[in-house]
Amino acid sequence: MLADRAAFWLTVIALSVGFLTFAAWLFVGQSITFAIERMATVMVITCPHALGLAIPLVVAMSTSLSAKNGLLIKNRSAFENARKISVVVFDKTGTLTEGKFGVSSVKSTDGNHDEKEIIKFASALEKSSEHPIARGILEKAQELGISVPDVSDFEAIKGKGVQGIVDGQNVKVVSPGYLKEMGMDIPDHAKDEQLTVVFILKDENIIGTISLADKIREDSYEAIQKLRELGIKCWMLTGDNNQIAKKVNDELKLDGYFAEVLPHEKLEKVKELQSKNEYVAMTGDGVNDAPALAQADVGIAIGSGTDIAAETADIILVESNPKDVTSLILFGRATYKKMIQNLVWATGYNLFAIPLAAGVFYKWGIIISPAVYLLILWKTAIFLYFTAIPYYVFVELLTVYCYMW
């Protein structure tokens, strides 16, 4: 972190100049007492005392303000580096969209199963799943008054669906990716569908499809617009098909998207952007996003997401609002700027004070004792405190601005 680097170099300078001052005065014939006094004065005035206030004061205020405004900072280094972000990658479901799927249509593909039967088989499996799609299907089953049967041998097919035994039959609810992997043809009516479609298989035969719609968050439009105005590129990751991804991409005017991405591939997509010298922030809410959140330079979790995502991320958006990503970056930039300003104020006087403390003006009778320098340090600390107050007010105004544009 900035404070650690500054403290290291200031300590090196303090010790080096102090010992050099001691040796120089002994060399010109002064007493050892005088040389030690000059060395002590130099070390007192040059020691990184100010860093004990210059950086922690800003850190304390920024942490308090961020929590007050819905940003839970878990990793201070990541927050400090938020100013470097050049690309923000958003997970689609639950981040850019509301993550509330509703069943739009149910279609039979073999003519032997009606809407209720297809929903019955699907809901039996989905009641054991945590995916947002599962909630949509279960709500449809409740709406139709279907008694959801029990399932045995339930198993998640990584990134592709779920399977189990329902009424003695092997049933699967899978994505288009599973059909492609198994060499199965996608029904014609589902090929150009711009909704999320899942396929119901019974004994490896497709018996029907369920189409679900997920609405884009209203705040997503403004969030993407503001990020792009700041010169930050916005990308989207989704496991949905290319048609759905393109529709969302075009609506939000994103810089690009990755469609039909499996959970383990999200990590690789983040690495791909990083290999292009981009400083990447990943924003997600699900279990599948955790590896990508860990790989990103800054991991941002949506507060309404899973515990694993929140545990992995560096920063949590408590309000689950994508506009807070913009606030985070602006907040990070303002915080870093104030850190630099405080460091300049805390250490800049050394350019004049070190030569004075070393006794450069001794020839003209100008010599100052260590006690006087302690008084100067005390006044510097008070000054740093009061310079932090405008920062506090500035960030409060910045927060209001972010929520009004």
C-alpha positions in Angstrom: 0.0 0.0 0.0 0.9 3.7 -0.5 1.5 4.2 3.3 3.9 1.2 3.5 6.0 2.3 0.5 6.2 5.9 1.7 7.1 4.9 5.3 9.9 2.6 4.0 11.6 5.3 1.9 11.2 8.0 4.5 12.7 5.7 7.2 15.7 5.0 4.9 16.1 8.7 4.3 15.8 9.5 8.0 18.5 7.0 9.1 20.8 7.8 6.2 20.8 11.5 6.6 21.0 11.2 10.4 24.1 9.0 10.3 25.6 11.2 7.5 25.1 14.3 9.6 26.8 12.6 12.6 29.8 11.6 10.6 30.1 15.0 8.9 30.2 17.0 12.1 32.8 14.6 13.6 34.8 15.0 10.5 34.9 18.8 10.7 36.0 18.6 14.3 32.9 19.2 16.4 32.3 17.3 19.7 30.6 14.0 19.8 27.8 15.6 21.9 27.1 18.2 19.3 27.2 15.6 16.5 24.7 13.3 18.3 22.4 16.3 18.9 22.4 17.2 15.2 21.8 13.5 14.3 18.9 13.2 16.7 17.4 16.4 15.4 17.6 15.2 11.8 16.0 11.8 12.7 13.2 13.5 14.7 12.3 15.9 11.9 12.7 13.3 9.2 11.1 10.2 10.9 7.8 9.1 9.2 5.7 10.3 12.1 3.3 12.0 9.7 2.4 8.8 8.1 0.8 7.7 11.3 -1.8 10.4 10.6 -1.5 11.3 6.9 -2.7 8.0 5.5 -4.7 6.4 8.4 -6.8 9.5 8.8 -7.9 9.2 5.2 -8.3 5.5 5.5 -10.5 5.9 8.6 -12.7 8.5 7.0 -13.0 6.6 3.7 -14.0 3.4 5.4 -16.6 5.1 7.5 -18.0 7.0 4.5 -18.0 3.9 2.3 -20.0 1.8 4.8 -22.4 4.7 5.2 -23.0 4.8 1.5 -23.3 1.0 0.9 -19.8 0.0 0.1 -18.3 -2.6 2.4 -14.5 -2.6 2.0 -12.8 -5.9 2.9 -9.5 -5.3 1.1 -8.0 -1.8 1.6 -5.4 -2.4 -1.1 -8.1 -3.3 -3.7 -10.0 -0.1 -2.8 -6.9 2.0 -3.1 -6.2 0.5 -6.5 -9.8 1.0 -7.7 -8.6 4.2 -9.4 -6.6 2.0 -11.9 -9.7 0.1 -13.2 -9.8 0.2 -17.0 -12.4 -2.6 -17.5 -15.4 -3.7 -15.5 -16.7 -7.1 -16.2 -20.3 -7.7 -15.1 -22.0 -11.1 -14.6 -25.4 -10.8 -16.3 -27.9 -12.6 -14.2 -28.5 -10.9 -10.9 -26.0 -8.1 -11.5 -27.0 -6.3 -14.7 -30.5 -8.0 -14.6 -32.8 -8.4 -11.7 -32.2 -12.2 -11.5 -35.9 -12.8 -11.2 -36.9 -15.2 -13.9 -40.5 -15.6 -14.9 -41.8 -18.4 -17.2 -42.8 -16.9 -20.6 -43.8 -20.1 -22.4 -43.8 -23.9 -22.1 -43.7 -26.0 -25.2 -43.9 -29.7 -25.8 -41.6 -31.2 -28.3 -42.9 -34.7 -28.5 -46.6 -34.1 -28.3 -47.0 -36.5 -25.5 -46.6 -34.1 -22.5 -48.6 -31.1 -21.7 -47.6 -27.9 -20.0 -48.3 -29.2 -16.5 -46.4 -32.4 -17.0 -43.3 -30.6 -18.2 -43.4 -28.1 -15.3 -44.0 -31.0 -12.9 -40.8 -32.8 -14.0 -38.8 -29.5 -14.1 -40.0 -28.3 -10.7 -39.2 -31.6 -9.0 -35.5 -31.1 -9.9 -35.4 -27.4 -9.5 -36.6 -27.4 -5.9 -33.2 -28.7 -5.0 -31.4 -26.0 -7.0 -30.3 -22.5 -5.9 -30.3 -21.0 -9.4 -32.6 -18.0 -10.1 -34.1 -20.1 -13.0 -35.3 -22.6 -10.4 -37.3 -20.0 -8.5 -39.1 -19.0 -11.7 -40.0 -22.6 -12.5 -41.2 -23.3 -8.9 -43.4 -20.1 -9.0 -44.9 -21.4 -12.2 -45.7 -24.8 -10.6 -47.4 -23.0 -7.7 -49.4 -20.8 -10.1 -50.6 -23.9 -11.9 -51.4 -25.7 -8.7 -49.0 -28.6 -9.3 -48.0 -30.9 -6.5 -44.2 -31.1 -6.9 -43.1 -34.7 -6.7 -40.0 -35.9 -4.7 -36.7 -36.5 -6.5 -34.0 -39.0 -5.7 -30.3 -39.2 -6.9 -30.3 -35.5 -7.5 -27.1 -34.2 -9.1 -25.9 -30.9 -10.6 -24.4 -31.1 -14.0 -21.6 -28.5 -13.7 -22.6 -25.4 -15.7 -25.2 -27.3 -17.7 -28.1 -28.2 -15.6 -29.5 -30.7 -13.1 -30.6 -34.4 -13.1 -32.3 -36.9 -10.9 -35.0 -39.6 -10.7 -38.6 -38.4 -10.7 -41.4 -40.9 -10.6 -39.0 -43.7 -11.4 -37.7 -41.9 -14.6 -34.4 -40.3 -15.3 -35.1 -36.6 -15.8 -32.8 -33.7 -16.7 -33.2 -30.0 -16.9 -30.4 -28.7 -19.1 -29.0 -25.8 -21.1 -28.4 -25.6 -24.8 -24.7 -26.3 -24.0 -25.5 -29.7 -22.7 -27.4 -30.6 -25.9 -24.5 -29.5 -28.1 -22.0 -31.5 -26.0 -24.2 -34.6 -26.3 -24.7 -34.0 -30.1 -28.4 -33.5 -29.7 -30.4 -31.2 -32.0 -31.9 -28.1 -30.6 -35.6 -27.9 -31.4 -36.3 -25.4 -34.2 -38.5 -23.1 -32.1 -35.7 -22.6 -29.6 -32.8 -21.9 -32.0 -33.4 -18.1 -32.4 -35.1 -17.6 -29.0 -34.0 -14.4 -27.3 -35.1 -15.6 -23.9 -33.4 -18.1 -21.6 -34.4 -21.6 -22.6 -34.0 -24.8 -20.6 -34.7 -28.3 -22.0 -36.5 -31.0 -20.2 -35.2 -34.5 -21.0 -36.8 -37.8 -19.9 -34.7 -40.9 -20.5 -32.4 -38.8 -22.7 -35.3 -37.7 -25.0 -36.3 -34.0 -25.2 -39.9 -33.8 -24.1 -40.3 -30.0 -23.8 -38.8 -26.5 -23.4 -39.3 -23.8 -20.9 -38.6 -20.2 -21.9 -37.9 -17.6 -19.1 -37.4 -13.9 -19.2 -35.2 -11.8 -16.9 -35.5 -8.0 -16.8 -32.6 -5.6 -17.0 -32.2 -3.5 -13.9 -33.2 0.2 -14.5 -30.0 1.3 -12.7 -27.8 -0.7 -15.1 -28.4 1.7 -18.0 -27.2 4.7 -16.0 -24.3 2.7 -14.5 -22.9 1.6 -17.8 -23.4 5.1 -19.3 -21.4 6.8 -16.5 -18.6 4.2 -16.5 -18.1 4.8 -20.2 -18.1 8.5 -19.7 -15.2 7.9 -17.3 -13.3 6.1 -20.0 -13.9 2.6 -18.5 -14.8 -0.3 -20.8 -17.7 -2.5 -19.8 -18.0 -6.2 -20.6 -20.5 -8.9 -19.7 -20.1 -12.5 -18.9 -23.1 -14.9 -19.2 -23.8 -18.6 -19.6 -26.8 -17.7 -21.8 -26.8 -18.1 -25.6 -25.4 -15.6 -28.0 -28.9 -14.2 -28.9 -29.7 -13.3 -25.4 -26.2 -11.9 -24.7 -26.3 -9.8 -27.8 -29.8 -8.4 -26.9 -28.5 -7.2 -23.5 -25.3 -6.0 -25.0 -27.1 -3.8 -27.5 -29.6 -2.5 -25.0 -26.9 -1.4 -22.5 -24.4 -0.4 -25.2 -21.6 -2.5 -23.7 -18.1 -2.7 -25.1 -18.3 -6.4 -25.5 -19.6 -9.7 -24.1 -18.8 -13.4 -23.6 -21.7 -15.7 -24.2 -22.2 -19.4 -23.4 -19.5 -19.2 -20.7 -19.3 -22.2 -18.4 -18.5 -21.5 -14.7 -14.9 -22.5 -14.9 -14.4 -20.5 -18.1 -15.3 -17.2 -16.3 -11.9 -17.2 -14.7 -10.2 -17.6 -18.1 -12.1 -14.7 -19.6 -10.9 -12.4 -16.8 -7.3 -13.6 -17.4 -7.8 -13.0 -21.1 -8.6 -9.3 -20.5 -5.7 -9.0 -18.0 -3.3 -10.4 -20.6 -4.2 -7.3 -22.7 -2.8 -5.1 -19.9 -6.3 -4.2 -18.6 -6.8 -3.6 -14.9 -10.0 -5.6 -14.4 -12.8 -5.4 -11.9 -15.2 -8.3 -11.8 -18.7 -7.8 -10.5 -20.9 -10.8 -9.7 -23.3 -12.5 -7.2 -23.2 -16.2 -7.6 -21.2 -19.3 -6.6 -20.0 -19.6 -10.2 -18.5 -16.1 -10.1 -16.3 -16.7 -7.1 -13.2 -17.9 -9.0 -13.4 -14.9 -11.4 -13.9 -12.5 -8.4 -10.7 -13.9 -6.9 -8.7 -13.6 -10.1 -9.8 -10.0 -10.9 -7.6 -7.1 -9.8 -10.7 -5.9 -7.9 -13.5 -8.3 -7.0 -16.9 -6.7 -6.4 -19.8 -8.8 -5.0 -23.5 -7.9 -5.1 -24.9 -7.8 -1.6 -27.9 -9.8 -2.5 -25.7 -12.6 -3.9 -24.3 -15.8 -2.4 -22.1 -16.0 0.7 -19.3 -17.5 -1.3 -19.2 -14.6 -3.7 -19.3 -12.1 -0.8 -16.5 -14.0 1.0 -14.3 -14.0 -2.1 -14.8 -10.4 -3.1 -12.7 -7.4 -2.1 -15.6 -5.1 -1.9 -19.3 -5.7 -1.4 -22.1 -3.5 -2.8 -24.6 -3.6 0.1 -27.5 -2.1 -1.9 -26.9 -4.5 -4.9 -27.0 -1.4 -7.2 -24.6 -1.5 -10.2 -24.4 2.3 -10.0 -22.4 1.8 -6.9 -19.5 0.5 -9.0 -19.2 4.0 -10.4 -19.3 5.5 -6.9 -16.6 3.0 -5.9 -14.2 4.1 -8.6 -14.8 7.9 -8.1 -14.5 7.3 -4.3 -11.3 5.4 -4.8 -9.8 8.2 -7.0 -10.8 10.9 -4.5 -9.3 8.9 -1.6 -6.0 8.3 -3.3 -5.7 11.9 -4.4 -6.3 12.9 -0.7 -3.6 10.4 0.5 -1.1 12.0 -1.9 -2.0 15.5 -0.8 -1.6 14.5 2.9 1.8 12.9 2.2 2.9 16.1 0.4 1.9 18.2 3.4 3.3 15.7 5.9 6.7 15.4 4.3 7.2 18.3 2.0 8.5 20.6 4.8 11.5 18.2 5.1 13.0 19.9 2.0 13.6 22.9 4.2 13.7 21.3 7.7 16.4 18.6 7.1 19.2 21.1 6.0 18.2 23.3 9.0 18.2 20.4 11.4 21.6 19.1 10.1 23.1 22.5 11.0 23.8 23.8 7.5 23.2 27.4 8.7 25.3 26.9 11.9 28.0 29.2 10.3 25.5 32.1 10.5 24.5 31.2 14.0 21.2 29.6 13.1 20.8 26.4 15.1 17.5 24.8 16.4 17.1 22.3 19.2 15.1 19.0 18.9 12.4 20.4 21.2 11.6 23.1 18.6 11.2 20.4 15.9 8.8 18.5 18.1 6.6 21.6 18.3 6.7 21.8 14.5 5.7 18.1 14.2 2.8 18.7 16.5 1.5 21.6 14.5 1.9 19.5 11.3 -0.4 16.8 12.8 -3.1 19.4 13.6 -2.8 20.8 10.1 -3.3 17.3 8.6 -6.4 16.7 10.6 -8.0 19.9 9.4 -7.0 19.3 5.8 -8.9 16.0 6.0 -12.2 17.8 6.7 -12.6 19.2 3.2 -12.1 15.6 1.9 -15.0 14.3 4.1 -17.2 17.1 2.7 -16.1 16.4 -0.9 -16.9 12.7 -0.7 -20.3 13.5 0.8 -21.0 15.8 -2.2 -19.6 13.2 -4.6 -22.1 10.6 -3.2 -25.0 12.9 -3.7 -23.8 13.6 -7.3 -23.5 9.8 -8.1 -27.1 9.2 -7.1 -28.6 12.2 -8.9 -27.2 11.8 -12.4 
